[in-house]
Amino acid sequence: MNNEAFPYKSVHEYIEEELTLVSNPSHEQIRKTKQAYWKRYYKHYRRQRRNIRKEFTLGFDKERLQLIDTKRGELSISKFLYLIIDRELESNETLFNNQEQLSELHLQLMKLISLTEELLDNVNSELIHQILERLETLEKSFEQVINP
């Protein structure tokens, strides 16, 4: 890691060094010299920061951008994305990344609903009916996760 210090302590030091040969610099020369200083300073700052902190560039299609825009509220997009990433990294939940696992889980849920319906046909119980309603609600929610 290259942590070399910026060679100038202030903009005034830079101006003095750059304009030493000019006896009476014009306002335009001073303005351009200040501009050059800040350009050089920020270039150095960004290089140092990249050495310390890794940066990533993300691209989103229009649909994802609209979704981000609707969900971010008053936050800037950057702050919103940082918040989501932090929340995910600090979460103890395990996400289903595998579509096969999701499909298998959905299949098991449908089998459970089928068995509950058979049980309800044989034994008419309010409790079984409530369980069936909850399972069907869960299935609808699960289908929204599988097919957003």
N, C-alpha and C positions, 0 to 999 in steps of 0.2 A: 504494500500500500504506500502510495507516494503522498506524504503529508507535508509537502514543502509550504512554507509560509508565503503569503503574498508579499512581494518585494517593497511595497509602499505602506507607510503607516496611515496616510490620509490622502485625500484628493489634493490638498495644498502642497504636500511634498511632491506629488506627481507633477503638478503644474509647474512648480519651481524647477524641477529637473528637466522637464520637457521644453520649457520656455526660457532657459538660462541664456541662450544666445540672442534672444529677442529682447531689446532694451525696453520697449514700451509696447507690449502686446495689445492688440485690439480686443474688443469684447467678443467678436466673432472667433478669434483665435483661442481665447480662454474658453468659450463655450464648446468649441470643437475638442479642445484638450480635455475638458471635463467629460465630454461624451466618450472620448477614447478611454479615459480612466475607468468609467463605469462599465463600459463594454468589456474591458480587460478584467476588471474586478469580478463581474458576474460570470465570465467565462471560467476564471479560476475557481470561484465559489461552486459552480455547477460540477466541475471536474472533481473537486474535493468531496462534494456530497455524493456523487456517483461511486466514488471509491468506498465510502462508508455505508451507503444505503442503496440497495438494488432497486432499480426502477423497471416497471413493466408497462407495456403499451397494450391496451385492450381495444378491440373493435366490436361494435354491436350493430346488428341490422336495425331497420326502422322499427320493427315490432318490439324488439327488446328495449330500444331507446324509449319508446312510448310507455312501455311497462315500467321502466325505471323512473321515468318522469312522473307517472301517476302515483307511484309508491313512495317517492322520496319526500314528498311534502315540501317543507320549507328548507330542507337541507340542500346543500350543493351536491352535484352528482358525485364528486370525489368523496365528500364526507359520508354520503349515503353508502357508497361502495365499501369504504373503510369500515363502516358500522356493520354491514352485512358480513364482511369477511371476519371481523373480530368476533362477532356473535357466533359464526359457524366454527371458528377455531376454538373458542372457549366452550362450546357446547359439548356435552357428553353423549349426544345422540349419534347413533350409527345410521347413516343414510343408505338407502337401497340404491346402489349404482348399477345393479345388474337387472336388466329387463326380464331375464328368465326368472330371477328370484321373485320379482313382483308378480309375474304371471302365475307362478306356482302358488304364491300366497293368495292371489285372487281366486284360483281354482279351489284351494282349500276352504276359502270363505264361502264360495258357492255350494260346495259339498255340505258344509255345516248348515247353511240355510235350507238345503234340501232335506237333510236329516231332521231339522227342527220342524219343517212343514209336515213330514211324515208323522212325527211325534204328535203334532197338533191334530192331525187327522184321527189318530188313535185315542188320544187323551185330550179332551177339550179343557184347557186350563188357561186362565187369564195370565198367569206368569209366563207360560210358554208363548203365548201370543205377544206379550211385551218383549220377550227375548227375540222373537222373530222380527218384530218391528225395528229393534235396535240393530240387529244383524243386517237388515235391508238398508237402513240408514248408513251403516258402516260400508256396505258394498257400494252405495252411490258415491260416498266420499272417496272410496278407494278407486273407483272408475275415473273420477276426476284427476286423481294423482297419476294414474296410468295413461290416460288420454286427456292431457290438459287442453 
